């Protein structure tokens, strides 16, 4: 029995950043596990890693993600 893989078809105007090749691509060319996006523009996709780092910093400092104080825990083991 033959196995067929459905290839994702890219849409014009959707941009992705490939984590494996470190390149910007229009429409998904690489597998989803290896890309970030979609982004609305090539420029946004070029900043994908910077944007991800910024969001990570925001989440790490968001008190809603650190609710140990609300439960009365001090964080010591």
LUMLUMDREN-2810 file (N, C-alpha, C; in Angstrom, 1 decimal):
<atoms>
<atom><aa>X</aa><ch>A</ch><at>N</at><xx>0.9</xx><yy>-1.2</yy><zz>0.0</zz></atom>
<atom><aa>X</aa><ch>A</ch><at>CA</at><xx>0.0</xx><yy>0.0</yy><zz>0.0</zz></atom>
<atom><aa>X</aa><ch>A</ch><at>C</at><xx>0.9</xx><yy>1.2</yy><zz>0.0</zz></atom>
<atom><aa>X</aa><ch>A</ch><at>N</at><xx>0.6</xx><yy>2.1</yy><zz>-0.9</zz></atom>
<atom><aa>X</aa><ch>A</ch><at>CA</at><xx>1.4</xx><yy>3.3</yy><zz>-1.0</zz></atom>
<atom><aa>X</aa><ch>A</ch><at>C</at><xx>1.0</xx><yy>4.4</yy><zz>0.0</zz></atom>
<atom><aa>X</aa><ch>A</ch><at>N</at><xx>2.0</xx><yy>5.1</yy><zz>0.5</zz></atom>
<atom><aa>X</aa><ch>A</ch><at>CA</at><xx>1.6</xx><yy>6.2</yy><zz>1.4</zz></atom>
<atom><aa>X</aa><ch>A</ch><at>C</at><xx>1.8</xx><yy>7.5</yy><zz>0.7</zz></atom>
<atom><aa>X</aa><ch>A</ch><at>N</at><xx>0.8</xx><yy>8.3</yy><zz>0.9</zz></atom>
<atom><aa>X</aa><ch>A</ch><at>CA</at><xx>0.8</xx><yy>9.6</yy><zz>0.2</zz></atom>
<atom><aa>X</aa><ch>A</ch><at>C</at><xx>0.8</xx><yy>10.7</yy><zz>1.3</zz></atom>
<atom><aa>X</aa><ch>A</ch><at>N</at><xx>1.7</xx><yy>11.6</yy><zz>1.1</zz></atom>
<atom><aa>X</aa><ch>A</ch><at>CA</at><xx>1.7</xx><yy>12.8</yy><zz>2.0</zz></atom>
<atom><aa>X</aa><ch>A</ch><at>C</at><xx>1.1</xx><yy>14.0</yy><zz>1.3</zz></atom>
<atom><aa>X</aa><ch>A</ch><at>N</at><xx>0.2</xx><yy>14.6</yy><zz>2.1</zz></atom>
<atom><aa>X</aa><ch>A</ch><at>CA</at><xx>-0.4</xx><yy>15.8</yy><zz>1.5</zz></atom>
<atom><aa>X</aa><ch>A</ch><at>C</at><xx>0.6</xx><yy>17.0</yy><zz>1.8</zz></atom>
<atom><aa>X</aa><ch>A</ch><at>N</at><xx>0.9</xx><yy>17.6</yy><zz>0.7</zz></atom>
<atom><aa>X</aa><ch>A</ch><at>CA</at><xx>1.8</xx><yy>18.8</yy><zz>0.8</zz></atom>
<atom><aa>X</aa><ch>A</ch><at>C</at><xx>1.0</xx><yy>20.0</yy><zz>1.0</zz></atom>
<atom><aa>X</aa><ch>A</ch><at>N</at><xx>1.4</xx><yy>20.8</yy><zz>2.1</zz></atom>
<atom><aa>X</aa><ch>A</ch><at>CA</at><xx>0.8</xx><yy>22.0</yy><zz>2.3</zz></atom>
<atom><aa>X</aa><ch>A</ch><at>C</at><xx>1.0</xx><yy>23.0</yy><zz>1.2</zz></atom>
<atom><aa>X</aa><ch>A</ch><at>N</at><xx>-0.1</xx><yy>23.6</yy><zz>0.7</zz></atom>
<atom><aa>X</aa><ch>A</ch><at>CA</at><xx>0.0</xx><yy>24.5</yy><zz>-0.4</zz></atom>
<atom><aa>X</aa><ch>A</ch><at>C</at><xx>0.1</xx><yy>25.9</yy><zz>0.2</zz></atom>
<atom><aa>X</aa><ch>A</ch><at>N</at><xx>1.0</xx><yy>26.7</yy><zz>-0.2</zz></atom>
<atom><aa>X</aa><ch>A</ch><at>CA</at><xx>1.2</xx><yy>28.0</yy><zz>0.3</zz></atom>
<atom><aa>X</aa><ch>A</ch><at>C</at><xx>0.2</xx><yy>29.0</yy><zz>-0.3</zz></atom>
<atom><aa>X</aa><ch>A</ch><at>N</at><xx>-0.2</xx><yy>30.0</yy><zz>0.5</zz></atom>
<atom><aa>X</aa><ch>A</ch><at>CA</at><xx>-1.1</xx><yy>31.0</yy><zz>0.0</zz></atom>
<atom><aa>X</aa><ch>A</ch><at>C</at><xx>-0.2</xx><yy>32.3</yy><zz>-0.2</zz></atom>
<atom><aa>X</aa><ch>A</ch><at>N</at><xx>-0.4</xx><yy>33.0</yy><zz>-1.3</zz></atom>
<atom><aa>X</aa><ch>A</ch><at>CA</at><xx>0.3</xx><yy>34.2</yy><zz>-1.6</zz></atom>
<atom><aa>X</aa><ch>A</ch><at>C</at><xx>0.0</xx><yy>35.2</yy><zz>-0.4</zz></atom>
<atom><aa>X</aa><ch>A</ch><at>N</at><xx>1.0</xx><yy>35.8</yy><zz>0.1</zz></atom>
<atom><aa>X</aa><ch>A</ch><at>CA</at><xx>0.8</xx><yy>36.8</yy><zz>1.1</zz></atom>
<atom><aa>X</aa><ch>A</ch><at>C</at><xx>1.0</xx><yy>36.2</yy><zz>2.5</zz></atom>
<atom><aa>X</aa><ch>A</ch><at>N</at><xx>1.2</xx><yy>34.9</yy><zz>2.7</zz></atom>
<atom><aa>X</aa><ch>A</ch><at>CA</at><xx>1.5</xx><yy>34.3</yy><zz>3.9</zz></atom>
<atom><aa>X</aa><ch>A</ch><at>C</at><xx>2.9</xx><yy>34.0</yy><zz>4.0</zz></atom>
<atom><aa>X</aa><ch>A</ch><at>N</at><xx>3.6</xx><yy>34.5</yy><zz>5.0</zz></atom>
<atom><aa>X</aa><ch>A</ch><at>CA</at><xx>5.0</xx><yy>34.4</yy><zz>5.1</zz></atom>
<atom><aa>X</aa><ch>A</ch><at>C</at><xx>5.4</xx><yy>33.6</yy><zz>6.4</zz></atom>
<atom><aa>X</aa><ch>A</ch><at>N</at><xx>6.4</xx><yy>32.8</yy><zz>6.2</zz></atom>
<atom><aa>X</aa><ch>A</ch><at>CA</at><xx>6.9</xx><yy>31.9</yy><zz>7.3</zz></atom>
<atom><aa>X</aa><ch>A</ch><at>C</at><xx>8.4</xx><yy>32.0</yy><zz>7.5</zz></atom>
<atom><aa>X</aa><ch>A</ch><at>N</at><xx>8.9</xx><yy>31.7</yy><zz>8.7</zz></atom>
<atom><aa>X</aa><ch>A</ch><at>CA</at><xx>10.3</xx><yy>31.6</yy><zz>9.0</zz></atom>
<atom><aa>X</aa><ch>A</ch><at>C</at><xx>10.6</xx><yy>30.2</yy><zz>9.2</zz></atom>
<atom><aa>X</aa><ch>A</ch><at>N</at><xx>11.6</xx><yy>29.6</yy><zz>8.5</zz></atom>
<atom><aa>X</aa><ch>A</ch><at>CA</at><xx>12.0</xx><yy>28.2</yy><zz>8.6</zz></atom>
<atom><aa>X</aa><ch>A</ch><at>C</at><xx>13.1</xx><yy>28.2</yy><zz>9.6</zz></atom>
<atom><aa>X</aa><ch>A</ch><at>N</at><xx>12.9</xx><yy>27.4</yy><zz>10.7</zz></atom>
<atom><aa>X</aa><ch>A</ch><at>CA</at><xx>13.9</xx><yy>27.3</yy><zz>11.8</zz></atom>
<atom><aa>X</aa><ch>A</ch><at>C</at><xx>15.1</xx><yy>26.4</yy><zz>11.4</zz></atom>
<atom><aa>X</aa><ch>A</ch><at>N</at><xx>14.9</xx><yy>25.5</yy><zz>10.5</zz></atom>
<atom><aa>X</aa><ch>A</ch><at>CA</at><xx>15.9</xx><yy>24.6</yy><zz>10.0</zz></atom>
<atom><aa>X</aa><ch>A</ch><at>C</at><xx>16.9</xx><yy>25.4</yy><zz>9.1</zz></atom>
<atom><aa>X</aa><ch>A</ch><at>N</at><xx>16.3</xx><yy>26.1</yy><zz>8.1</zz></atom>
<atom><aa>X</aa><ch>A</ch><at>CA</at><xx>17.1</xx><yy>26.7</yy><zz>7.1</zz></atom>
<atom><aa>X</aa><ch>A</ch><at>C</at><xx>17.5</xx><yy>28.2</yy><zz>7.4</zz></atom>
<atom><aa>X</aa><ch>A</ch><at>N</at><xx>16.8</xx><yy>28.7</yy><zz>8.4</zz></atom>
<atom><aa>X</aa><ch>A</ch><at>CA</at><xx>17.0</xx><yy>30.1</yy><zz>8.8</zz></atom>
<atom><aa>X</aa><ch>A</ch><at>C</at><xx>16.7</xx><yy>31.1</yy><zz>7.6</zz></atom>
<atom><aa>X</aa><ch>A</ch><at>N</at><xx>15.5</xx><yy>30.8</yy><zz>6.9</zz></atom>
<atom><aa>X</aa><ch>A</ch><at>CA</at><xx>15.1</xx><yy>31.5</yy><zz>5.8</zz></atom>
<atom><aa>X</aa><ch>A</ch><at>C</at><xx>13.7</xx><yy>31.9</yy><zz>5.9</zz></atom>
<atom><aa>X</aa><ch>A</ch><at>N</at><xx>13.3</xx><yy>32.9</yy><zz>5.1</zz></atom>
<atom><aa>X</aa><ch>A</ch><at>CA</at><xx>11.9</xx><yy>33.3</yy><zz>5.0</zz></atom>
<atom><aa>X</aa><ch>A</ch><at>C</at><xx>11.3</xx><yy>32.7</yy><zz>3.8</zz></atom>
<atom><aa>X</aa><ch>A</ch><at>N</at><xx>10.1</xx><yy>32.2</yy><zz>3.9</zz></atom>
<atom><aa>X</aa><ch>A</ch><at>CA</at><xx>9.5</xx><yy>31.6</yy><zz>2.7</zz></atom>
<atom><aa>X</aa><ch>A</ch><at>C</at><xx>8.0</xx><yy>32.0</yy><zz>2.6</zz></atom>
<atom><aa>X</aa><ch>A</ch><at>N</at><xx>7.6</xx><yy>32.2</yy><zz>1.4</zz></atom>
<atom><aa>X</aa><ch>A</ch><at>CA</at><xx>6.2</xx><yy>32.6</yy><zz>1.1</zz></atom>
<atom><aa>X</aa><ch>A</ch><at>C</at><xx>5.4</xx><yy>31.3</yy><zz>0.9</zz></atom>
<atom><aa>X</aa><ch>A</ch><at>N</at><xx>4.4</xx><yy>31.2</yy><zz>1.8</zz></atom>
<atom><aa>X</aa><ch>A</ch><at>CA</at><xx>3.7</xx><yy>29.9</yy><zz>1.8</zz></atom>
<atom><aa>X</aa><ch>A</ch><at>C</at><xx>4.5</xx><yy>28.9</yy><zz>2.5</zz></atom>
<atom><aa>X</aa><ch>A</ch><at>N</at><xx>3.9</xx><yy>27.9</yy><zz>3.1</zz></atom>
<atom><aa>X</aa><ch>A</ch><at>CA</at><xx>4.7</xx><yy>26.9</yy><zz>3.9</zz></atom>
<atom><aa>X</aa><ch>A</ch><at>C</at><xx>5.4</xx><yy>26.0</yy><zz>2.9</zz></atom>
<atom><aa>X</aa><ch>A</ch><at>N</at><xx>6.7</xx><yy>26.0</yy><zz>3.0</zz></atom>
<atom><aa>X</aa><ch>A</ch><at>CA</at><xx>7.5</xx><yy>25.1</yy><zz>2.2</zz></atom>
<atom><aa>X</aa><ch>A</ch><at>C</at><xx>8.1</xx><yy>23.9</yy><zz>3.0</zz></atom>
<atom><aa>X</aa><ch>A</ch><at>N</at><xx>8.5</xx><yy>24.3</yy><zz>4.2</zz></atom>
<atom><aa>X</aa><ch>A</ch><at>CA</at><xx>9.0</xx><yy>23.3</yy><zz>5.2</zz></atom>
<atom><aa>X</aa><ch>A</ch><at>C</at><xx>7.9</xx><yy>22.8</yy><zz>6.1</zz></atom>
<atom><aa>X</aa><ch>A</ch><at>N</at><xx>8.1</xx><yy>21.6</yy><zz>6.7</zz></atom>
<atom><aa>X</aa><ch>A</ch><at>CA</at><xx>7.1</xx><yy>21.1</yy><zz>7.7</zz></atom>
<atom><aa>X</aa><ch>A</ch><at>C</at><xx>6.8</xx><yy>22.1</yy><zz>8.8</zz></atom>
<atom><aa>X</aa><ch>A</ch><at>N</at><xx>5.6</xx><yy>22.0</yy><zz>9.3</zz></atom>
<atom><aa>X</aa><ch>A</ch><at>CA</at><xx>5.1</xx><yy>22.9</yy><zz>10.3</zz></atom>
<atom><aa>X</aa><ch>A</ch><at>C</at><xx>6.0</xx><yy>22.9</yy><zz>11.6</zz></atom>
<atom><aa>X</aa><ch>A</ch><at>N</at><xx>6.5</xx><yy>21.7</yy><zz>11.9</zz></atom>
<atom><aa>X</aa><ch>A</ch><at>CA</at><xx>7.3</xx><yy>21.6</yy><zz>13.1</zz></atom>
<atom><aa>X</aa><ch>A</ch><at>C</at><xx>8.6</xx><yy>22.4</yy><zz>13.0</zz></atom>
<atom><aa>X</aa><ch>A</ch><at>N</at><xx>9.0</xx><yy>22.8</yy><zz>11.8</zz></atom>
<atom><aa>X</aa><ch>A</ch><at>CA</at><xx>10.2</xx><yy>23.6</yy><zz>11.6</zz></atom>
<atom><aa>X</aa><ch>A</ch><at>C</at><xx>10.0</xx><yy>25.0</yy><zz>11.1</zz></atom>
<atom><aa>X</aa><ch>A</ch><at>N</at><xx>8.8</xx><yy>25.6</yy><zz>11.4</zz></atom>
<atom><aa>X</aa><ch>A</ch><at>CA</at><xx>8.6</xx><yy>26.9</yy><zz>10.9</zz></atom>
<atom><aa>X</aa><ch>A</ch><at>C</at><xx>7.7</xx><yy>27.7</yy><zz>11.9</zz></atom>
<atom><aa>X</aa><ch>A</ch><at>N</at><xx>7.9</xx><yy>29.0</yy><zz>11.8</zz></atom>
<atom><aa>X</aa><ch>A</ch><at>CA</at><xx>7.1</xx><yy>30.0</yy><zz>12.6</zz></atom>
<atom><aa>X</aa><ch>A</ch><at>C</at><xx>6.2</xx><yy>30.7</yy><zz>11.6</zz></atom>
<atom><aa>X</aa><ch>A</ch><at>N</at><xx>5.0</xx><yy>31.0</yy><zz>12.0</zz></atom>
<atom><aa>X</aa><ch>A</ch><at>CA</at><xx>4.1</xx><yy>31.8</yy><zz>11.1</zz></atom>
<atom><aa>X</aa><ch>A</ch><at>C</at><xx>2.7</xx><yy>31.2</yy><zz>11.1</zz></atom>
<atom><aa>X</aa><ch>A</ch><at>N</at><xx>1.9</xx><yy>31.8</yy><zz>10.3</zz></atom>
<atom><aa>X</aa><ch>A</ch><at>CA</at><xx>2.2</xx><yy>32.7</yy><zz>9.2</zz></atom>
<atom><aa>X</aa><ch>A</ch><at>C</at><xx>2.2</xx><yy>34.2</yy><zz>9.7</zz></atom>
<atom><aa>X</aa><ch>A</ch><at>N</at><xx>2.9</xx><yy>35.0</yy><zz>8.9</zz></atom>
<atom><aa>X</aa><ch>A</ch><at>CA</at><xx>3.1</xx><yy>36.4</yy><zz>9.2</zz></atom>
<atom><aa>X</aa><ch>A</ch><at>C</at><xx>2.5</xx><yy>37.1</yy><zz>8.0</zz></atom>
<atom><aa>X</aa><ch>A</ch><at>N</at><xx>2.1</xx><yy>38.3</yy><zz>8.2</zz></atom>
<atom><aa>X</aa><ch>A</ch><at>CA</at><xx>1.4</xx><yy>39.1</yy><zz>7.1</zz></atom>
<atom><aa>X</aa><ch>A</ch><at>C</at><xx>2.4</xx><yy>39.7</yy><zz>6.1</zz></atom>
<atom><aa>X</aa><ch>A</ch><at>N</at><xx>3.7</xx><yy>39.8</yy><zz>6.5</zz></atom>
<atom><aa>X</aa><ch>A</ch><at>CA</at><xx>4.6</xx><yy>40.4</yy><zz>5.5</zz></atom>
<atom><aa>X</aa><ch>A</ch><at>C</at><xx>6.0</xx><yy>39.7</yy><zz>5.7</zz></atom>
<atom><aa>X</aa><ch>A</ch><at>N</at><xx>6.8</xx><yy>39.8</yy><zz>4.6</zz></atom>
<atom><aa>X</aa><ch>A</ch><at>CA</at><xx>8.1</xx><yy>39.3</yy><zz>4.6</zz></atom>
<atom><aa>X</aa><ch>A</ch><at>C</at><xx>8.9</xx><yy>39.9</yy><zz>5.8</zz></atom>
<atom><aa>X</aa><ch>A</ch><at>N</at><xx>8.7</xx><yy>41.2</yy><zz>6.1</zz></atom>
<atom><aa>X</aa><ch>A</ch><at>CA</at><xx>9.5</xx><yy>41.8</yy><zz>7.1</zz></atom>
<atom><aa>X</aa><ch>A</ch><at>C</at><xx>9.2</xx><yy>41.2</yy><zz>8.5</zz></atom>
<atom><aa>X</aa><ch>A</ch><at>N</at><xx>7.9</xx><yy>41.0</yy><zz>8.7</zz></atom>
<atom><aa>X</aa><ch>A</ch><at>CA</at><xx>7.5</xx><yy>40.3</yy><zz>10.0</zz></atom>
<atom><aa>X</aa><ch>A</ch><at>C</at><xx>8.1</xx><yy>39.0</yy><zz>10.1</zz></atom>
<atom><aa>X</aa><ch>A</ch><at>N</at><xx>8.1</xx><yy>38.2</yy><zz>9.1</zz></atom>
<atom><aa>X</aa><ch>A</ch><at>CA</at><xx>8.7</xx><yy>36.9</yy><zz>9.1</zz></atom>
<atom><aa>X</aa><ch>A</ch><at>C</at><xx>10.2</xx><yy>36.9</yy><zz>9.4</zz></atom>
<atom><aa>X</aa><ch>A</ch><at>N</at><xx>10.9</xx><yy>38.0</yy><zz>8.8</zz></atom>
<atom><aa>X</aa><ch>A</ch><at>CA</at><xx>12.3</xx><yy>38.1</yy><zz>9.1</zz></atom>
<atom><aa>X</aa><ch>A</ch><at>C</at><xx>12.6</xx><yy>38.4</yy><zz>10.6</zz></atom>
<atom><aa>X</aa><ch>A</ch><at>N</at><xx>11.6</xx><yy>39.0</yy><zz>11.3</zz></atom>
<atom><aa>X</aa><ch>A</ch><at>CA</at><xx>11.8</xx><yy>39.3</yy><zz>12.7</zz></atom>
<atom><aa>X</aa><ch>A</ch><at>C</at><xx>11.2</xx><yy>38.2</yy><zz>13.6</zz></atom>
<atom><aa>X</aa><ch>A</ch><at>N</at><xx>10.9</xx><yy>37.0</yy><zz>13.0</zz></atom>
<atom><aa>X</aa><ch>A</ch><at>CA</at><xx>10.2</xx><yy>36.0</yy><zz>13.7</zz></atom>
<atom><aa>X</aa><ch>A</ch><at>C</at><xx>10.9</xx><yy>35.6</yy><zz>15.0</zz></atom>
<atom><aa>X</aa><ch>A</ch><at>N</at><xx>12.2</xx><yy>35.4</yy><zz>15.0</zz></atom>
<atom><aa>X</aa><ch>A</ch><at>CA</at><xx>12.9</xx><yy>35.0</yy><zz>16.2</zz></atom>
<atom><aa>X</aa><ch>A</ch><at>C</at><xx>12.9</xx><yy>36.1</yy><zz>17.3</zz></atom>
<atom><aa>X</aa><ch>A</ch><at>N</at><xx>13.1</xx><yy>37.3</yy><zz>16.8</zz></atom>
<atom><aa>X</aa><ch>A</ch><at>CA</at><xx>13.0</xx><yy>38.5</yy><zz>17.8</zz></atom>
<atom><aa>X</aa><ch>A</ch><at>C</at><xx>11.6</xx><yy>38.6</yy><zz>18.4</zz></atom>
<atom><aa>X</aa><ch>A</ch><at>N</at><xx>10.6</xx><yy>38.4</yy><zz>17.6</zz></atom>
<atom><aa>X</aa><ch>A</ch><at>CA</at><xx>9.2</xx><yy>38.5</yy><zz>18.1</zz></atom>
<atom><aa>X</aa><ch>A</ch><at>C</at><xx>8.9</xx><yy>37.4</yy><zz>19.1</zz></atom>
<atom><aa>X</aa><ch>A</ch><at>N</at><xx>9.4</xx><yy>36.2</yy><zz>18.8</zz></atom>
<atom><aa>X</aa><ch>A</ch><at>CA</at><xx>9.2</xx><yy>35.1</yy><zz>19.7</zz></atom>
<atom><aa>X</aa><ch>A</ch><at>C</at><xx>9.9</xx><yy>35.3</yy><zz>21.0</zz></atom>
<atom><aa>X</aa><ch>A</ch><at>N</at><xx>11.1</xx><yy>35.9</yy><zz>21.0</zz></atom>
<atom><aa>X</aa><ch>A</ch><at>CA</at><xx>11.9</xx><yy>36.2</yy><zz>22.2</zz></atom>
<atom><aa>X</aa><ch>A</ch><at>C</at><xx>11.2</xx><yy>37.3</yy><zz>23.0</zz></atom>
<atom><aa>X</aa><ch>A</ch><at>N</at><xx>10.6</xx><yy>38.3</yy><zz>22.3</zz></atom>
<atom><aa>X</aa><ch>A</ch><at>CA</at><xx>9.9</xx><yy>39.3</yy><zz>23.0</zz></atom>
<atom><aa>X</aa><ch>A</ch><at>C</at><xx>8.6</xx><yy>38.8</yy><zz>23.7</zz></atom>
<atom><aa>X</aa><ch>A</ch><at>N</at><xx>7.9</xx><yy>37.9</yy><zz>23.0</zz></atom>
<atom><aa>X</aa><ch>A</ch><at>CA</at><xx>6.7</xx><yy>37.3</yy><zz>23.6</zz></atom>
<atom><aa>X</aa><ch>A</ch><at>C</at><xx>7.1</xx><yy>36.4</yy><zz>24.8</zz></atom>
<atom><aa>X</aa><ch>A</ch><at>N</at><xx>8.1</xx><yy>35.7</yy><zz>24.7</zz></atom>
<atom><aa>X</aa><ch>A</ch><at>CA</at><xx>8.6</xx><yy>34.8</yy><zz>25.8</zz></atom>
<atom><aa>X</aa><ch>A</ch><at>C</at><xx>8.9</xx><yy>35.7</yy><zz>27.0</zz></atom>
<atom><aa>X</aa><ch>A</ch><at>N</at><xx>9.6</xx><yy>36.8</yy><zz>26.8</zz></atom>
<atom><aa>X</aa><ch>A</ch><at>CA</at><xx>9.9</xx><yy>37.7</yy><zz>28.0</zz></atom>
<atom><aa>X</aa><ch>A</ch><at>C</at><xx>8.6</xx><yy>38.2</yy><zz>28.6</zz></atom>
<atom><aa>X</aa><ch>A</ch><at>N</at><xx>7.7</xx><yy>38.6</yy><zz>27.8</zz></atom>
<atom><aa>X</aa><ch>A</ch><at>CA</at><xx>6.4</xx><yy>39.1</yy><zz>28.3</zz></atom>
<atom><aa>X</aa><ch>A</ch><at>C</at><xx>5.7</xx><yy>38.1</yy><zz>29.1</zz></atom>
<atom><aa>X</aa><ch>A</ch><at>N</at><xx>5.6</xx><yy>36.8</yy><zz>28.6</zz></atom>
<atom><aa>X</aa><ch>A</ch><at>CA</at><xx>5.0</xx><yy>35.8</yy><zz>29.3</zz></atom>
<atom><aa>X</aa><ch>A</ch><at>C</at><xx>5.7</xx><yy>35.4</yy><zz>30.6</zz></atom>
<atom><aa>X</aa><ch>A</ch><at>N</at><xx>7.0</xx><yy>35.4</yy><zz>30.6</zz></atom>
<atom><aa>X</aa><ch>A</ch><at>CA</at><xx>7.8</xx><yy>35.1</yy><zz>31.8</zz></atom>
<atom><aa>X</aa><ch>A</ch><at>C</at><xx>7.5</xx><yy>36.1</yy><zz>32.9</zz></atom>
<atom><aa>X</aa><ch>A</ch><at>N</at><xx>7.2</xx><yy>37.4</yy><zz>32.5</zz></atom>
<atom><aa>X</aa><ch>A</ch><at>CA</at><xx>7.0</xx><yy>38.4</yy><zz>33.5</zz></atom>
<atom><aa>X</aa><ch>A</ch><at>C</at><xx>5.5</xx><yy>38.7</yy><zz>33.7</zz></atom>
<atom><aa>X</aa><ch>A</ch><at>N</at><xx>4.6</xx><yy>37.9</yy><zz>33.2</zz></atom>
<atom><aa>X</aa><ch>A</ch><at>CA</at><xx>3.2</xx><yy>38.1</yy><zz>33.3</zz></atom>
<atom><aa>X</aa><ch>A</ch><at>C</at><xx>2.8</xx><yy>37.5</yy><zz>34.6</zz></atom>
<atom><aa>X</aa><ch>A</ch><at>N</at><xx>2.2</xx><yy>38.3</yy><zz>35.6</zz></atom>
<atom><aa>X</aa><ch>A</ch><at>CA</at><xx>1.8</xx><yy>37.7</yy><zz>36.9</zz></atom>
<atom><aa>X</aa><ch>A</ch><at>C</at><xx>0.7</xx><yy>36.7</yy><zz>36.7</zz></atom>
<atom><aa>X</aa><ch>A</ch><at>N</at><xx>0.0</xx><yy>36.7</yy><zz>35.7</zz></atom>
<atom><aa>X</aa><ch>A</ch><at>CA</at><xx>-1.1</xx><yy>35.7</yy><zz>35.5</zz></atom>
<atom><aa>X</aa><ch>A</ch><at>C</at><xx>-0.5</xx><yy>34.3</yy><zz>35.3</zz></atom>
<atom><aa>X</aa><ch>A</ch><at>N</at><xx>0.8</xx><yy>34.2</yy><zz>34.9</zz></atom>
<atom><aa>X</aa><ch>A</ch><at>CA</at><xx>1.4</xx><yy>32.9</yy><zz>34.7</zz></atom>
<atom><aa>X</aa><ch>A</ch><at>C</at><xx>2.2</xx><yy>32.4</yy><zz>35.9</zz></atom>
<atom><aa>X</aa><ch>A</ch><at>N</at><xx>2.3</xx><yy>33.3</yy><zz>36.9</zz></atom>
<atom><aa>X</aa><ch>A</ch><at>CA</at><xx>3.0</xx><yy>33.0</yy><zz>38.1</zz></atom>
<atom><aa>X</aa><ch>A</ch><at>C</at><xx>2.0</xx><yy>33.2</yy><zz>39.3</zz></atom>
<atom><aa>X</aa><ch>A</ch><at>N</at><xx>1.2</xx><yy>32.2</yy><zz>39.5</zz></atom>
<atom><aa>X</aa><ch>A</ch><at>CA</at><xx>0.1</xx><yy>32.3</yy><zz>40.5</zz></atom>
<atom><aa>X</aa><ch>A</ch><at>C</at><xx>0.4</xx><yy>31.7</yy><zz>41.8</zz></atom>
<atom><aa>X</aa><ch>A</ch><at>N</at><xx>1.7</xx><yy>31.4</yy><zz>42.1</zz></atom>
<atom><aa>X</aa><ch>A</ch><at>CA</at><xx>2.1</xx><yy>30.8</yy><zz>43.4</zz></atom>
<atom><aa>X</aa><ch>A</ch><at>C</at><xx>1.7</xx><yy>31.7</yy><zz>44.5</zz></atom>
<atom><aa>X</aa><ch>A</ch><at>N</at><xx>1.9</xx><yy>33.0</yy><zz>44.4</zz></atom>
<atom><aa>X</aa><ch>A</ch><at>CA</at><xx>1.6</xx><yy>33.9</yy><zz>45.4</zz></atom>
<atom><aa>X</aa><ch>A</ch><at>C</at><xx>0.1</xx><yy>33.9</yy><zz>45.7</zz></atom>
<atom><aa>X</aa><ch>A</ch><at>N</at><xx>-0.7</xx><yy>33.8</yy><zz>44.7</zz></atom>
<atom><aa>X</aa><ch>A</ch><at>CA</at><xx>-2.1</xx><yy>33.8</yy><zz>44.9</zz></atom>
<atom><aa>X</aa><ch>A</ch><at>C</at><xx>-2.6</xx><yy>32.6</yy><zz>45.7</zz></atom>
<atom><aa>X</aa><ch>A</ch><at>N</at><xx>-1.9</xx><yy>31.5</yy><zz>45.6</zz></atom>
<atom><aa>X</aa><ch>A</ch><at>CA</at><xx>-2.2</xx><yy>30.2</yy><zz>46.3</zz></atom>
<atom><aa>X</aa><ch>A</ch><at>C</at><xx>-1.6</xx><yy>30.2</yy><zz>47.7</zz></atom>
<atom><aa>X</aa><ch>A</ch><at>N</at><xx>-0.8</xx><yy>31.2</yy><zz>48.0</zz></atom>
<atom><aa>X</aa><ch>A</ch><at>CA</at><xx>-0.1</xx><yy>31.3</yy><zz>49.3</zz></atom>
<atom><aa>X</aa><ch>A</ch><at>C</at><xx>1.2</xx><yy>30.5</yy><zz>49.4</zz></atom>
<atom><aa>X</aa><ch>A</ch><at>N</at><xx>1.7</xx><yy>30.1</yy><zz>48.3</zz></atom>
<atom><aa>X</aa><ch>A</ch><at>CA</at><xx>3.0</xx><yy>29.4</yy><zz>48.3</zz></atom>
<atom><aa>X</aa><ch>A</ch><at>C</at><xx>4.1</xx><yy>30.3</yy><zz>48.1</zz></atom>
<atom><aa>X</aa><ch>A</ch><at>N</at><xx>5.3</xx><yy>30.0</yy><zz>48.7</zz></atom>
<atom><aa>X</aa><ch>A</ch><at>CA</at><xx>6.4</xx><yy>30.9</yy><zz>48.6</zz></atom>
<atom><aa>X</aa><ch>A</ch><at>C</at><xx>7.4</xx><yy>30.4</yy><zz>47.5</zz></atom>
<atom><aa>X</aa><ch>A</ch><at>N</at><xx>7.1</xx><yy>29.3</yy><zz>46.8</zz></atom>
<atom><aa>X</aa><ch>A</ch><at>CA</at><xx>8.0</xx><yy>28.8</yy><zz>45.8</zz></atom>
<atom><aa>X</aa><ch>A</ch><at>C</at><xx>9.2</xx><yy>28.0</yy><zz>46.2</zz></atom>
<atom><aa>X</aa><ch>A</ch><at>N</at><xx>9.4</xx><yy>27.8</yy><zz>47.5</zz></atom>
<atom><aa>X</aa><ch>A</ch><at>CA</at><xx>10.4</xx><yy>26.9</yy><zz>48.0</zz></atom>
<atom><aa>X</aa><ch>A</ch><at>C</at><xx>10.0</xx><yy>25.5</yy><zz>48.1</zz></atom>
<atom><aa>X</aa><ch>A</ch><at>N</at><xx>10.4</xx><yy>24.7</yy><zz>47.1</zz></atom>
<atom><aa>X</aa><ch>A</ch><at>CA</at><xx>10.2</xx><yy>23.3</yy><zz>47.0</zz></atom>
<atom><aa>X</aa><ch>A</ch><at>C</at><xx>9.0</xx><yy>22.7</yy><zz>47.6</zz></atom>
</atoms>
